[in-house]
Amino acid sequence: MGLTFLRHPKVDAPGICYGQSDVPLAAGSADAIARAVLQVPSGARILSSPAARCLALAQALDGPLTVEPRLQELSFGAWEGRPWAEIDRAESDPWAEDPQNRAPPGGETFTQLSMRVTEALRGVDNAIVVTHAGPIRAWQIALGVVDFRTAFARSIPFATPIHLPARTG
């Protein structure tokens, strides 16, 4: 069984630090959603981040939907919604060196994100999880499928099923 993860469709927010902020979907997202719907089983339980970009996909799927706030992307705190180019490098460089243990001002660490995702998915099996790249990477790391460095060296495709085991314990 396991879990089928779907990252939300592409967004239109070039150069913006958007983490948990709602941003518009990119052109062509309706087609991406339609393709994703055809690639996942109908009737399965659906868990979704509350972000509008995730709900647009989750609501198109056929199955009971639960909105799960713990599946949100990393909180970038004071950086949310700001262009990356305007964020002071004296703040962002130390974070980028150790995002597992350092948080943006008012935000969270990747370790904190991982803890909430792991808690949200504990005991969940045979479900579709509509979320973001960060939570998908966190689950891959929690399963031991990849380490932190490898997880971030790989891209997470938009609106494309990723099948991973469940952790029932």
Sequence and secondary structure as in RCSB ss.txt:
>XXXX:A:sequence
MGLTFLRHPKVDAPGICYGQSDVPLAAGSADAIARAVLQVPSGARILSSPAARCLALAQALDGPLTVEPRLQELS
FGAWEGRPWAEIDRAESDPWAEDPQNRAPPGGETFTQLSMRVTEALRGVDNAIVVTHAGPIRAWQIALGVVDFRT
AFARSIPFATPIHLPARTG
>XXXX:A:secstr
  EEEEE   B  TTEE TTS   B TTHHHHHHHHHHHS TT EEEE SSHHHHHHHTTSSS EEE GGGS   
 GGGTTEEGGGS HHHHHHHHH TTT   TTS  HHHHHHHHHHHHTT  SEEEEE HHHHHHHHHHHTSS HHH
HHHS   BT  EEE     
